[in-house]
Amino acid sequence: MRVSRRRLFLTAALLCALLLTMAPLSAAAAGLPDVPRPIAVSAGRSHAVVLWDDGTAAATGPSEYWSGISAWTELIAVGAGDGHTVGLRADGTAVAAGDNRYGQCNVGRWTELAAIAAGDEHTLGLRADGTVLAAGANYAGQCEVSGWTDIVAIAAGEELSLGIRRDGTVVAAGEDLGGRLEDAPFWRGVRAVSGNGNHAAALLSDGRVAECGQNYSKDIDVSGWTGVCALCSGRFHLLGLRADGTVLATGNNYHGQCEVSDWRDVVSLAAGEDFSIGVTGGGELVFCGEIRGENSFSLDALFDFNDEIPLRPSVAEALREWTDIRDVEIYRCYDSAEDFAILGLRADGSLVSFGGLGEQCDVSAWTGLTRAAASEETVLGLRADGTVLATGSNTCGQCDVSDWRGVVDVIASDSWSAGVTADGDFLFAGHREYDPIAWLEVDGIEGAGEWTDLRMLSMGSDGFAALRNDGKLLCFGFDRLTALFWEHPEQPAGRLVSISAGAFNLAGLLENGMVWVMGEDRFGQCGTEDWTDVIQVSAGYGHTVGLRRDGSVLAAGDDSCGQCDVADWRDVVDIAAGKFFTVGVTADGRVLYTGIDA
């Protein structure tokens, strides 16, 4: 569904009047035609989301946090995190948009939901059976909710997850708020919970509020609150909605985010970092405070959005248009699910691309290629005669490859390029800090001499790997979770014939057709022990994919976005694993895709 320009105009007019008066103003009072009305709000740190009574949503703040939500329909709830937006549909499924660098938008397979909650970098879903799902960042344990049962309500904060059991007790996971969250499990008769950066609060059955946390500003004081029916936490302030529609506020008020004393008939509240927003029973929006930052907004343009932002076709739709493809390569940015590029090498040696390559990366005129490699700002093309083409940013000399000869493999980073020749020599151009031979020689460390007789290279998230013709694995740099140190990389029992470096692990194909994986296994991406007759392997963010000799495909690991749904793929000749997706090429040149935004 697209939001009509008529609706955008009317909404902008309504909110322009609101800005001038700083008081509630309904569409009817303004003499405007009937339009969908807001019925609920949610706020992240720097953006706000409104649920309309027709089941659609709108948002304001940085557009990358919510772009695409105009297509959402049949919504019954919305949530806003630090940089992402989630929606709950009437059929119990969820949708999400925005920042997905930690997988916080991987909710497409959730079903039978009764509620959703968005933390800074994680998302919670409450199922009808009282269990809870979680996706996203888990560095404080905020996603460790799989054991929760009999839950009737949820809330998510910065690094915090809260749940209420049917008996009115509270469960919590994640940041312990300086040790003070230990009070939460002792709360009884709890009807609602809320939490954010440094505090958590509980609404008790008698309308009083209990609060715990670090309360750095010492301004949060709920001791006199009574008659409260709902809570919401900003980063440093707390709002309470009373049954009579008035609103209480406590905490940091440096930006006027607690100036709510004149709000009346409020039915939904939300608190951001430095602002508060609400909806009245008459469908009016009220606001106080400010949203700061590069993309800060004013109320007169609060919802003048979506139609101005072209929606990108889904990845699957775009790739279905490709024909005569024989090989795919992926630029994988592991800091963002959306920041990637897929390159398709056609049988005639030309390239097609989809995704996040810079505008300077024009490869439309390239021909005679046998493979390609890309970073966000640079693309390399390896030609059949062993020469290399380069385009894009050359700030560090990473495109200075015109004199390379006899090359058989290339990899690209934003600040350097590397290659391997048919003689096994290592070639390097760009930022010298990432040249393993120069680095070892300068520091006088043994090992520079091992970077010879090379067979292939593979890029990882924080480093890269090389495979020698004798099957020995070399690594330069390391991955913070897998300890892929160049000094002492683990070696498999069998002889390696190819390698693929991912975000948190490295996969290798053994000459006997089996697959060896080293590194992080929290998603089960190392579960390849029973794979046989494999001829190609590719490592992604949290999953591993293998191509078998008969053209079928195997996958192990994270399947939160369907990136492992390859069991029915047939007649495949090439594979590549991205962060939350998998791509394959069939013998007749078609491209297969499964995963995020499929």
C-alpha positions as a printed Julia matrix, in Angstrom:
598×3 Matrix{Float64}:
   0.0     0.0     0.0
   1.28    3.47   -0.86
   0.43    6.49    1.23
  -1.5     8.99   -0.89
  -0.18   12.5    -1.33
  -3.61   13.77   -0.27
  -3.16   12.06    3.07
   0.37   13.4     3.43
  -0.77   16.95    2.69
  -3.61   16.81    5.17
  -1.46   15.3     7.89
   1.31   17.85    7.37
  -1.27   20.66    7.57
  -2.66   19.27   10.79
   0.74   19.04   12.43
   1.84   22.44   11.18
  -1.04   23.89   13.17
   0.05   21.8    16.13
   3.54   23.27   15.99
   2.18   26.83   16.01
  -0.17   26.36   18.94
   1.73   23.66   20.88
  -1.72   22.35   21.83
  -3.79   19.41   20.55
  -5.69   20.08   17.34
  -7.98   17.51   15.72
  -8.63   17.13   12.02
 -12.29   17.93   12.57
 -11.46   21.13   14.46
  -9.23   22.2    11.6
 -12.04   21.69    9.11
 -10.11   19.01    7.24
 -11.67   16.04    5.45
 -11.7    12.71    7.26
  -8.37   10.87    7.11
  -6.95    7.89    9.01
  -6.34    8.85   12.63
  -3.43    7.95   14.91
  -4.32    5.49   17.65
  -0.92    4.54   19.13
   2.69    5.7    19.17
   6.12    4.24   19.84
   9.46    6.01   20.16
  13.06    5.03   19.65
  16.04    7.08   20.64
  15.78    9.37   17.59
  12.57    8.5    15.78
   8.86    8.04   16.41
   6.31    5.71   14.84
   2.55    6.19   14.68
  -0.06    3.48   14.17
  -3.11    4.63   12.17
  -6.62    3.31   12.66
  -6.6     1.78    9.17
  -3.78   -0.61   10.13
  -0.96    1.31    8.46
   1.96    3.16   10.04
   3.96    6.34    9.62
   7.26    7.48   11.1
   9.57   10.44   11.48
  13.25   10.89   12.18
  16.12    9.42   10.13
  14.49    7.66    7.19
  16.94    4.76    7.26
  15.26    3.68   10.51
  11.85    3.13    8.91
  12.05    3.38    5.11
   9.53    1.04    3.53
   6.93    0.87    6.29
   4.36    2.55    4.03
   3.83   -0.9     2.5
   2.84   -2.42    5.87
  -0.84   -3.21    6.33
  -3.16   -4.83    8.88
  -1.01   -3.64   11.78
  -2.25   -3.78   15.36
   0.95   -2.58   17.1
   4.25   -0.86   16.31
   7.58   -0.56   18.07
  10.68    1.6    17.66
  14.24    0.78   18.66
  17.41    2.79   18.46
  17.57    2.44   14.67
  14.88   -0.02   13.64
  11.09   -0.25   13.46
   8.86   -3.28   13.97
   5.18   -3.95   13.39
   2.75   -6.61   14.6
   0.1    -7.72   12.13
  -3.39   -8.93   12.97
  -2.49  -12.45   11.82
   0.21  -12.7    14.5
   3.19  -12.17   12.2
   5.79   -9.41   12.42
   7.52   -7.06   10.0
  10.62   -4.94   10.53
  12.66   -2.24    8.79
  15.76   -0.2     9.48
  19.11   -1.02   11.02
  19.7    -4.78   11.01
  23.41   -5.0    11.72
  22.74   -7.28   14.7
  19.82   -9.16   13.15
  17.22   -7.18   15.12
  14.95   -7.13   12.05
  15.02  -10.9    11.58
  11.39  -11.39   12.57
   9.95  -12.52    9.24
   9.41  -16.09   10.43
   7.78  -15.26   13.73
   4.17  -16.41   14.01
   1.35  -16.58   16.58
   2.49  -13.34   18.2
   0.45  -11.43   20.74
   2.85   -8.52   21.31
   6.17   -7.07   20.17
   8.79   -4.83   21.79
  11.83   -3.11   20.32
  14.98   -2.47   22.34
  17.92   -0.45   21.12
  19.41   -3.26   19.04
  17.13   -6.22   19.72
  13.49   -7.19   19.25
  11.19   -9.29   21.4
   8.05  -11.13   20.37
   5.49  -12.55   22.82
   3.71  -15.59   21.48
   0.14  -16.52   22.31
   1.37  -19.54   24.29
   3.29  -17.3    26.71
   6.76  -17.95   25.33
   9.07  -15.22   24.07
  11.21  -14.89   20.93
  14.24  -12.61   20.56
  16.43  -11.39   17.71
  19.37   -9.02   17.57
  22.28   -7.98   19.75
  22.92  -10.2    22.77
  26.14   -8.83   24.23
  24.47   -8.26   27.62
  22.35  -11.41   27.41
  19.2    -9.43   26.52
  18.11  -12.1    24.03
  18.38  -15.0    26.47
  14.63  -15.42   26.87
  14.11  -18.9    25.46
  13.32  -20.29   28.91
  10.6   -17.77   29.72
   7.11  -19.25   30.01
   3.62  -18.11   31.02
   4.47  -14.53   29.99
   1.61  -12.05   29.47
   3.51   -8.82   28.7
   7.0    -7.78   27.52
   9.18   -4.69   27.33
  12.61   -4.01   25.85
  15.19   -1.36   26.72
  18.71   -0.5    25.66
  20.31   -3.81   26.67
  17.38   -5.08   28.67
  14.41   -7.43   28.28
  11.54   -7.6    30.76
   8.57   -9.9    31.02
   5.55  -10.28   33.29
   4.35  -13.73   34.23
   0.68  -14.53   34.6
   1.14  -14.53   38.39
   2.29  -10.89   38.31
   5.98  -11.53   38.9
   8.76  -10.17   36.67
  11.56  -11.86   34.72
  14.51   -9.95   33.3
  17.44  -10.58   30.98
  20.38   -8.43   29.97
  21.91   -5.37   31.59
  21.46   -5.51   35.37
  21.46   -1.71   35.71
  24.49   -1.63   37.94
  23.29   -4.57   40.02
  20.01   -2.86   40.89
  17.84   -4.95   38.6
  18.06   -7.7    41.19
  15.09   -5.98   42.86
  12.84   -6.64   39.86
  12.18  -10.36   40.46
  10.85   -9.47   43.9
   8.13   -7.19   42.56
   4.67   -8.69   42.98
   1.29   -7.88   41.47
   2.87   -6.26   38.4
   0.55   -5.15   35.58
   3.08   -3.49   33.24
   6.84   -3.01   32.94
   9.07   -0.55   31.14
  12.82   -0.11   30.89
  15.48    1.81   29.03
  19.05    3.02   29.35
  19.54    3.14   33.09
  16.3     2.23   34.8
  13.33   -0.12   34.87
   9.86    0.5    36.26
   6.89   -1.66   37.17
   3.22   -0.71   37.4
   1.68   -2.43   40.43
  -1.89   -3.63   40.7
  -2.86   -0.78   43.03
  -1.76    1.9    40.51
   1.52    2.71   42.25
   4.89    2.45   40.46
   8.1     0.72   41.55
  11.4     1.79   39.99
  14.94    0.47   40.06
  18.15    1.25   38.26
  21.13    3.52   38.28
  19.16    6.77   37.89
  22.3     8.75   37.09
  20.54   12.11   37.12
  18.8    11.36   40.47
  15.72   12.98   38.93
  13.45    9.95   38.55
  11.08    9.9    41.5
   7.83    7.93   41.39
   7.15    7.91   45.12
   4.0    10.02   44.82
   2.51    8.43   41.71
  -0.97    6.91   42.04
  -3.76    5.92   39.68
  -1.33    4.96   36.89
  -2.46    2.55   34.15
   0.52    2.55   31.74
   4.26    3.33   31.73
   6.91    4.16   29.16
  10.6     4.85   29.61
  12.77    7.33   27.78
  16.5     7.14   28.13
  16.56    9.4    31.18
  12.9    10.09   31.9
   9.78    8.11   32.72
   6.14    8.76   31.76
   3.05    7.46   33.48
  -0.45    7.48   32.0
  -3.3     7.81   34.47
  -6.71    6.26   33.99
  -8.23    9.73   33.57
  -6.01   10.42   30.52
  -3.59   12.78   32.25
   0.14   12.14   32.18
   2.87   12.15   34.83
   6.54   12.68   34.05
   9.76   12.44   36.03
  13.43   12.51   35.21
  15.68   14.56   32.97
  13.83   17.59   31.59
  16.69   19.45   29.89
  14.82   19.54   26.58
  11.29   19.91   27.92
  10.47   16.22   27.51
   8.61   16.21   30.83
   6.33   19.17   30.03
   3.15   17.07   29.93
   1.06   18.62   32.7
  -1.52   20.03   30.28
  -2.01   16.82   28.27
  -5.55   15.44   28.51
  -7.48   12.38   27.25
  -4.25   10.58   26.32
  -4.61    6.9    25.35
  -1.08    6.06   24.13
   2.34    7.33   25.19
   5.92    6.95   24.0
   9.22    8.35   25.23
  12.38    8.86   23.21
  15.75   10.08   24.37
  14.81   13.77   24.67
  11.13   13.84   23.72
   7.69   12.55   24.63
   4.79   11.93   22.26
   1.2    10.85   22.8
  -2.15   10.21   21.14
  -5.48   11.31   22.59
  -8.77    9.49   22.4
  -9.86   11.97   19.77
  -7.02   11.05   17.46
  -4.86   14.06   18.32
  -1.07   14.04   18.62
   0.7    15.79   21.48
   4.45   16.33   21.68
   7.1    17.92   23.89
  10.9    17.98   23.92
  13.06   17.64   20.85
  14.66   15.05   18.61
  18.27   15.96   18.06
  20.79   14.86   15.49
  21.58   15.17   11.84
  18.03   14.34   10.78
  16.11   16.11   13.55
  12.52   17.02   12.7
   9.9    19.63   13.4
   6.23   18.84   13.85
   5.15   20.71   10.73
   6.82   17.99    8.64
   6.31   15.08   11.01
   4.77   12.71    8.5
   5.73   14.23    5.16
   7.63   11.18    4.09
   7.25    7.81    2.35
   6.2     8.81   -1.2
   9.44   10.76   -1.51
  11.53    7.64   -0.89
  11.59    5.13   -3.76
  11.23    1.59   -2.53
  13.95   -0.71   -3.8
  12.68   -3.9    -5.42
  13.22   -6.97   -3.3
  16.48   -8.78   -3.85
  14.71  -11.86   -5.14
  12.71   -9.82   -7.66
  15.84   -8.09   -8.96
  17.85  -11.29   -9.32
  15.06  -13.07  -11.17
  15.67  -10.65  -14.03
  19.28  -11.78  -14.43
  20.0   -14.29  -17.2
  22.97  -16.23  -18.53
  24.83  -15.99  -15.19
  27.67  -18.41  -14.5
  29.11  -17.09  -11.22
  28.08  -14.82   -8.32
  30.24  -12.82   -5.93
  29.09  -10.94   -2.84
  30.41   -7.86   -1.12
  29.44   -8.64    2.48
  29.3    -5.83    5.04
  28.9    -7.56    8.38
  28.03   -4.31   10.17
  24.79   -3.94    8.27
  22.38   -6.4     6.72
  21.37   -3.91    4.04
  24.89   -2.81    3.05
  25.87   -5.45    0.52
  26.26   -5.96   -3.19
  25.75   -9.01   -5.39
  27.76   -9.27   -8.59
  26.72  -11.58  -11.37
  29.28  -12.71  -13.94
  27.67  -13.51  -17.28
  28.87  -16.16  -19.7
  30.14  -13.43  -22.04
  32.42  -12.08  -19.29
  30.33   -8.99  -18.46
  29.06   -8.0   -15.0
  25.69   -7.08  -13.56
  25.23   -5.87  -10.0
  22.6    -5.26   -7.33
  22.96   -3.5    -3.99
  25.27   -1.1    -2.25
  28.14   -0.35   -4.6
  29.16    3.29   -4.72
  28.1     5.34   -7.73
  31.73    5.49   -8.79
  31.77    1.7    -9.31
  30.68    1.58  -12.96
  31.39   -1.86  -14.42
  28.91   -1.73  -17.31
  31.63   -1.65  -19.99
  33.78   -4.48  -18.62
  34.11   -7.64  -20.74
  36.21  -10.78  -20.81
  36.07  -11.36  -17.05
  36.48  -14.67  -15.26
  35.69  -13.41  -11.77
  35.15  -10.23   -9.74
  35.58   -8.93   -6.21
  34.04   -5.91   -4.52
  34.09   -3.71   -1.47
  31.74   -0.81   -0.81
  33.92    1.61   -2.77
  36.0    -0.58   -5.1
  35.36   -3.31   -7.68
  38.04   -5.53   -9.21
  37.55   -7.57  -12.37
  39.88  -10.43  -13.26
  40.18  -10.98  -17.01
  40.88  -14.24  -18.8
  44.35  -13.02  -19.82
  45.35  -12.6   -16.14
  45.13   -8.8   -16.06
  42.96   -6.93  -13.57
  40.53   -4.03  -13.97
  39.65   -1.71  -11.08
  37.14    1.06  -10.52
  35.97    3.14   -7.59
  37.75    4.96   -4.81
  41.53    5.02   -5.06
  42.37    7.06   -1.98
  44.93    4.51   -0.78
  46.08    3.28   -4.18
  43.82    0.22   -4.05
  43.04    0.57   -7.76
  46.69    0.65   -8.84
  46.59   -2.81  -10.37
  47.18   -2.05  -14.06
  50.61   -3.7   -14.03
  49.42   -6.97  -12.47
  49.95   -9.98  -14.76
  49.2   -13.68  -14.61
  46.6   -13.23  -11.87
  44.26  -16.11  -10.95
  42.45  -14.75   -7.88
  41.63  -11.32   -6.36
  40.02   -9.87   -3.23
  39.06   -6.26   -2.48
  38.73   -4.06    0.58
  37.89   -0.36    0.85
  41.56    0.57    1.27
  43.5    -2.22   -0.45
  43.41   -4.95   -3.1
  45.21   -8.29   -3.18
  45.8   -10.97   -5.78
  47.47  -14.3    -6.42
  49.35  -15.17   -9.6
  49.53  -18.49  -11.41
  53.03  -18.86   -9.94
  51.64  -18.52   -6.42
  52.98  -15.01   -5.81
  51.11  -12.59   -3.56
  50.25   -9.17   -5.02
  49.13   -6.16   -3.0
  48.02   -2.57   -3.69
  46.77    0.06   -1.27
  47.1     0.64    2.46
  50.38   -1.05    3.42
  49.25   -1.84    6.95
  47.18   -4.66    5.49
  49.99   -6.2     3.43
  51.0    -9.29    5.44
  54.42   -9.62    3.82
  55.4    -6.0     4.41
  53.98   -6.08    7.93
  55.91   -9.21    8.88
  59.14   -7.99    7.33
  58.99   -4.59    9.02
  58.38   -6.12   12.43
  61.02   -8.76   11.88
  58.62  -11.63   12.49
  59.12  -14.98   10.83
  56.38  -15.88    8.4
  56.74  -13.55    5.45
  58.34  -16.35    3.48
  55.22  -18.49    3.85
  53.18  -16.14    1.65
  54.37  -17.95   -1.49
  53.05  -20.81   -3.6
  49.53  -19.54   -2.95
  46.38  -20.99   -4.48
  43.57  -18.64   -3.49
  42.45  -15.83   -1.15
  39.25  -15.2     0.81
  37.99  -12.06    2.61
  36.58  -12.23    6.14
  35.1    -9.56    8.38
  38.29   -8.37   10.11
  40.97  -10.06    8.06
  41.6   -12.42    5.18
  42.9   -15.91    4.56
  45.17  -17.5     1.97
  45.46  -21.13    0.93
  48.77  -22.55   -0.26
  49.08  -25.25   -2.9
  50.32  -27.61   -0.21
  46.99  -27.19    1.62
  48.34  -24.97    4.41
  46.08  -22.2     5.68
  47.45  -18.7     6.3
  45.53  -15.85    7.98
  46.18  -12.15    8.33
  44.24  -10.08   10.84
  41.77  -11.78   13.08
  38.09  -12.08   13.76
  37.21  -10.95   17.28
  35.13  -14.04   17.99
  37.03  -16.79   16.22
  40.64  -15.92   17.0
  41.68  -16.4    13.39
  45.16  -15.11   14.1
  47.62  -15.12   11.19
  50.28  -16.51   13.56
  48.65  -19.8    14.49
  45.59  -20.62   12.39
  44.07  -23.99   13.1
  44.85  -26.59   10.43
  42.46  -29.39    9.45
  43.37  -33.07    9.53
  42.89  -33.39    5.77
  44.25  -31.37    2.88
  42.35  -28.19    1.97
  41.55  -27.45   -1.67
  39.52  -24.24   -1.19
  38.51  -21.84    1.58
  35.8   -19.28    2.39
  36.11  -16.74    5.21
  32.94  -15.48    6.87
  32.19  -13.14    9.75
  32.84  -15.43   12.67
  34.32  -18.55   11.08
  36.28  -19.95    8.17
  35.12  -22.9     6.07
  37.37  -25.15    4.06
  36.72  -27.81    1.44
  38.84  -30.93    1.89
  40.08  -32.97   -1.04
  37.86  -35.88    0.05
  34.72  -33.77   -0.52
  34.05  -33.09    3.16
  33.81  -29.67    4.81
  35.85  -28.37    7.75
  34.78  -25.25    9.65
  36.69  -23.43   12.38
  35.55  -20.59   14.63
  32.31  -19.48   16.25
  29.49  -22.06   16.32
  26.72  -20.29   18.21
  24.35  -20.67   15.25
  25.45  -24.21   14.41
  27.38  -23.05   11.35
  30.12  -25.56   12.1
  27.69  -28.48   11.85
  29.05  -29.84    8.57
  30.63  -33.05    9.81
  28.32  -35.33    7.83
  28.55  -33.42    4.53
  30.02  -35.45    1.68
  30.74  -35.11   -2.02
  30.95  -31.29   -1.74
  32.7   -29.32   -4.5
  32.27  -25.73   -3.21
  31.77  -24.12    0.2
  30.81  -20.58    1.27
  30.77  -19.06    4.77
  28.33  -16.28    5.69
  27.61  -14.37    8.88
  26.09  -17.22   10.85
  25.6   -19.98    8.3
  27.65  -22.22    6.01
  26.58  -23.4     2.56
  27.95  -26.3     0.51
  27.43  -27.26   -3.13
  27.41  -31.0    -3.87
  28.58  -32.65   -7.04
  25.01  -33.59   -8.01
  23.94  -29.9    -8.0
  22.11  -29.98   -4.68
  22.93  -27.56   -1.86
  23.49  -28.05    1.87
  23.27  -25.42    4.62
  23.92  -25.28    8.36
  23.57  -22.53   10.95
  21.4   -19.43   11.35
  18.11  -19.73    9.45
  16.28  -16.78   11.01
  15.64  -15.21    7.58
  15.35  -18.44    5.61
  18.96  -18.24    4.44
  19.29  -22.0     4.89
  16.17  -22.86    2.85
  18.12  -24.51    0.05
  16.96  -28.11    0.35
  14.95  -27.96   -2.87
  17.64  -26.27   -4.97
  18.72  -28.43   -7.9
  21.14  -28.23  -10.83
  23.21  -25.56   -9.04
  26.73  -24.76  -10.28
  27.78  -21.88   -7.99
  26.89  -20.61   -4.5
  27.62  -17.62   -2.26
  26.57  -16.9     1.34
  25.84  -13.34    2.53
  24.98  -12.03    5.97
  21.34  -13.14    6.05
  20.93  -14.62    2.58
  22.2   -17.25    0.15
  22.58  -17.01   -3.62
  22.94  -19.81   -6.14
  23.39  -20.1    -9.9
  21.85  -22.9   -11.95
  23.38  -24.58  -14.97
  21.01  -22.7   -17.28
  22.15  -19.3   -15.92
  19.3   -18.51  -13.54
  19.93  -17.01  -10.08
  18.35  -18.51   -6.95
  17.94  -16.47   -3.77
  16.72  -17.12   -0.25
  16.93  -14.98    2.85
  16.3   -11.45    4.03
  13.95   -9.38    1.84
  13.34  -12.42   -0.34
